[in-house]
Amino acid sequence: MSKREDLISSKNARVASIVLEAGEASPWHHHTAVIEHIICLNGSIELQTNKPTTNTKLQLTKRYVISPMREHRLVNTGESNATYLLVQNGKYDFISSNS
């Protein structure tokens, strides 16, 4: 099960360090007004999106931006734990998807 450490949490911004175990995936979801910035800190993480479908292997320390309403999830494709930094800007919500 993923381990989350919230570093900053306010009305319009959240920053967290998240560890995914080997093979673990976050649930498919989207946000209505949140822009997410994802930075891979270690391990092998894939960003998957729908409509259109994309699978992007995250490069270490490179930032990836997910726009509001974009359905997505993060998957640890490696054999050991992987960590990413999550920076969210905007009024937070989490809408689960069935993808």
Backbone bond lengths (Angstrom), bond angles and torsions (degrees), N, CA, C in turn:
res aa  C-N    CA-C-N  psi(-1)  N-CA   C-N-CA  omega(-1)  CA-C   N-CA-C  phi
1 M - - - 1.453 - - 1.527 108.65 -
2 S 1.320 116.41 140.29 1.462 120.60 -176.78 1.526 111.68 -63.87
3 K 1.312 113.52 151.81 1.462 121.33 177.85 1.525 106.88 -115.67
4 R 1.323 116.05 127.12 1.459 121.59 -177.66 1.524 109.64 -119.55
5 E 1.330 115.41 131.40 1.462 120.77 173.48 1.524 107.31 -119.51
6 D 1.341 116.41 110.74 1.461 120.32 177.87 1.516 109.21 -76.35
7 L 1.326 116.00 124.36 1.461 122.18 -179.57 1.522 111.20 -97.65
8 I 1.336 116.04 -36.80 1.470 122.47 177.73 1.523 107.08 -142.51
9 S 1.324 116.44 136.49 1.457 120.20 176.03 1.525 108.08 -146.56
10 S 1.335 115.43 114.34 1.460 120.91 178.08 1.528 108.26 -137.41
11 K 1.305 116.48 -177.82 1.470 121.36 -177.28 1.529 112.22 -57.79
12 N 1.337 117.72 -38.39 1.459 121.09 -174.48 1.524 115.13 -123.63
13 A 1.329 116.78 13.78 1.464 119.21 178.45 1.518 110.59 -154.47
14 R 1.336 114.48 141.92 1.463 121.02 176.75 1.523 107.67 -141.39
15 V 1.324 115.25 139.11 1.457 121.13 175.64 1.521 107.01 -133.25
16 A 1.326 116.04 131.52 1.464 119.95 -178.40 1.521 110.13 -145.34
17 S 1.320 115.21 150.28 1.457 122.96 169.25 1.521 106.15 -101.78
18 I 1.337 116.80 126.85 1.460 120.87 -175.35 1.526 109.46 -126.52
19 V 1.334 115.31 131.46 1.458 122.24 177.77 1.523 108.28 -109.02
20 L 1.328 115.70 125.71 1.465 121.89 173.67 1.526 108.43 -104.60
21 E 1.322 116.47 132.91 1.458 120.24 175.90 1.529 109.19 -72.74
22 A 1.333 116.87 163.67 1.461 121.97 179.65 1.524 110.22 -52.57
23 G 1.328 116.93 127.73 1.455 122.61 178.61 1.521 115.46 78.61
24 E 1.315 118.17 -5.10 1.467 121.47 -177.60 1.532 111.27 -76.31
25 A 1.333 115.76 148.18 1.462 121.90 177.43 1.515 109.35 -133.22
26 S 1.322 116.36 142.85 1.462 119.75 171.27 1.527 107.28 -72.69
27 P 1.323 117.99 158.31 1.472 118.87 178.18 1.534 111.07 -70.12
28 W 1.332 115.99 151.39 1.459 119.93 172.93 1.525 108.06 -62.08
29 H 1.326 116.30 134.48 1.463 120.37 -178.77 1.523 110.14 -164.04
30 H 1.319 114.41 173.83 1.465 121.08 170.35 1.523 108.42 -149.15
31 H 1.306 115.57 172.34 1.462 123.15 178.46 1.529 107.27 -127.71
32 T 1.314 116.96 144.77 1.467 118.74 -178.05 1.529 113.14 -81.96
33 A 1.333 117.50 -30.81 1.474 118.95 -175.22 1.521 113.07 -136.37
34 V 1.316 117.89 12.80 1.468 121.21 -176.35 1.524 110.11 -103.05
35 I 1.321 115.27 131.83 1.457 121.67 168.87 1.525 106.04 -97.30
36 E 1.339 116.27 125.62 1.461 120.47 -179.42 1.517 110.42 -106.33
37 H 1.315 115.01 139.43 1.457 122.84 173.18 1.521 105.94 -117.25
38 I 1.328 117.53 125.06 1.452 123.55 -177.94 1.530 107.85 -116.40
39 I 1.328 116.08 130.53 1.462 120.91 177.43 1.525 107.59 -129.58
40 C 1.331 116.62 118.95 1.459 121.93 178.87 1.536 108.38 -75.08
41 L 1.334 115.60 122.89 1.465 120.65 179.96 1.522 112.35 -95.76
42 N 1.336 117.00 -33.62 1.467 120.96 173.65 1.518 109.64 -166.07
43 G 1.316 115.70 160.79 1.454 120.63 177.99 1.515 112.48 90.43
44 S 1.331 114.64 -166.00 1.457 122.34 -175.84 1.529 108.85 -121.21
45 I 1.319 116.58 103.38 1.459 121.98 -175.52 1.525 109.40 -120.09
46 E 1.339 115.09 138.04 1.455 121.36 177.35 1.528 108.73 -117.43
47 L 1.316 116.39 131.60 1.456 123.43 174.00 1.522 107.55 -94.27
48 Q 1.333 116.43 119.33 1.453 121.36 179.50 1.523 108.62 -111.80
49 T 1.336 116.25 135.24 1.466 121.32 178.76 1.528 109.31 -130.17
50 N 1.314 115.16 158.74 1.464 122.25 176.70 1.515 110.15 -118.36
51 K 1.315 115.29 154.23 1.465 123.96 171.74 1.523 112.92 56.88
52 P 1.311 119.58 65.41 1.446 128.66 2.65 1.530 112.04 -84.58
53 T 1.333 115.65 159.42 1.455 121.60 179.48 1.521 109.97 -75.76
54 T 1.331 115.76 128.70 1.467 121.51 173.60 1.521 108.50 -140.47
55 N 1.318 116.35 149.79 1.455 123.61 172.93 1.518 106.59 -129.73
56 T 1.330 116.58 113.66 1.456 121.61 -175.44 1.516 110.16 -119.37
57 K 1.350 116.74 118.86 1.456 120.94 173.77 1.522 107.72 -73.27
58 L 1.330 116.76 123.47 1.456 120.12 -178.02 1.523 110.27 -77.87
59 Q 1.308 115.46 131.78 1.458 121.72 175.89 1.528 108.39 -87.17
60 L 1.328 116.73 141.92 1.463 120.97 -179.81 1.513 111.12 -54.02
61 T 1.311 116.20 132.93 1.472 128.15 175.61 1.532 114.53 67.64
62 K 1.332 119.23 -2.43 1.456 120.66 177.72 1.530 108.95 -83.51
63 R 1.339 116.76 142.06 1.468 121.96 -177.84 1.528 110.16 -93.82
64 Y 1.332 114.93 136.00 1.460 122.85 176.14 1.517 108.00 -120.42
65 V 1.317 116.72 136.80 1.464 121.70 -176.42 1.524 109.05 -111.88
66 I 1.350 115.31 133.04 1.462 121.51 177.09 1.524 107.46 -116.36
67 S 1.306 115.96 120.33 1.461 121.95 -177.87 1.523 111.34 -76.21
68 P 1.331 116.70 157.64 1.468 120.21 174.72 1.536 110.52 -55.64
69 M 1.316 115.76 148.64 1.459 125.64 177.56 1.534 113.24 72.21
70 R 1.305 119.00 1.09 1.470 122.11 179.00 1.521 108.76 -86.40
71 E 1.328 116.97 114.81 1.460 121.79 179.64 1.532 108.96 -70.67
72 H 1.346 116.01 132.13 1.460 119.39 -174.58 1.528 112.42 -157.47
73 R 1.321 114.09 169.02 1.457 122.45 170.29 1.516 107.82 -158.25
74 L 1.335 115.58 163.21 1.457 122.29 177.70 1.522 108.34 -117.32
75 V 1.338 116.28 137.15 1.456 121.83 -176.03 1.526 109.12 -128.04
76 N 1.333 116.09 131.53 1.457 121.02 172.16 1.519 106.57 -84.41
77 T 1.310 117.16 109.12 1.462 121.98 -177.99 1.525 112.20 -93.42
78 G 1.319 117.31 2.76 1.460 121.12 -178.17 1.517 113.38 -94.97
79 E 1.324 114.81 -176.61 1.459 122.15 -178.59 1.516 113.18 -101.31
80 S 1.328 116.88 4.34 1.464 121.24 176.52 1.529 108.58 -139.44
81 N 1.318 116.54 173.94 1.464 120.66 -179.07 1.523 111.51 -57.95
82 A 1.326 115.44 149.66 1.464 122.62 176.42 1.527 107.79 -132.52
83 T 1.324 115.74 143.74 1.469 120.90 -176.57 1.520 110.27 -123.98
84 Y 1.357 115.01 139.15 1.457 118.98 173.34 1.519 110.05 -135.51
85 L 1.322 114.49 154.17 1.450 122.32 175.16 1.524 107.10 -97.46
86 L 1.324 116.16 128.61 1.456 122.67 179.79 1.522 108.73 -112.46
87 V 1.333 116.47 122.01 1.460 122.15 176.50 1.524 106.79 -119.46
88 Q 1.329 116.42 120.82 1.465 121.56 -178.70 1.516 109.57 -117.69
89 N 1.334 114.77 132.35 1.455 121.43 -179.35 1.521 108.07 -124.25
90 G 1.336 116.71 120.69 1.452 121.87 -179.73 1.518 110.27 127.16
91 K 1.317 116.07 169.22 1.465 120.85 -179.31 1.532 108.74 -66.68
92 Y 1.328 116.57 119.17 1.462 122.22 -170.83 1.521 112.83 -73.81
93 D 1.322 114.28 136.70 1.453 123.78 165.40 1.526 107.52 -152.08
94 F 1.317 117.02 162.18 1.462 122.65 -178.28 1.516 106.57 -138.93
95 I 1.337 116.60 111.68 1.446 120.51 -178.20 1.535 108.48 -111.90
96 S 1.344 116.07 111.68 1.466 121.54 -179.68 1.506 110.78 -67.35
97 S 1.350 115.12 147.97 1.462 122.61 178.16 1.516 108.59 -120.91
98 N 1.308 116.13 164.68 1.462 121.24 178.25 1.514 112.89 -105.33
99 S 1.312 118.27 18.98 1.477 120.61 -176.29 1.504 112.84 -69.14
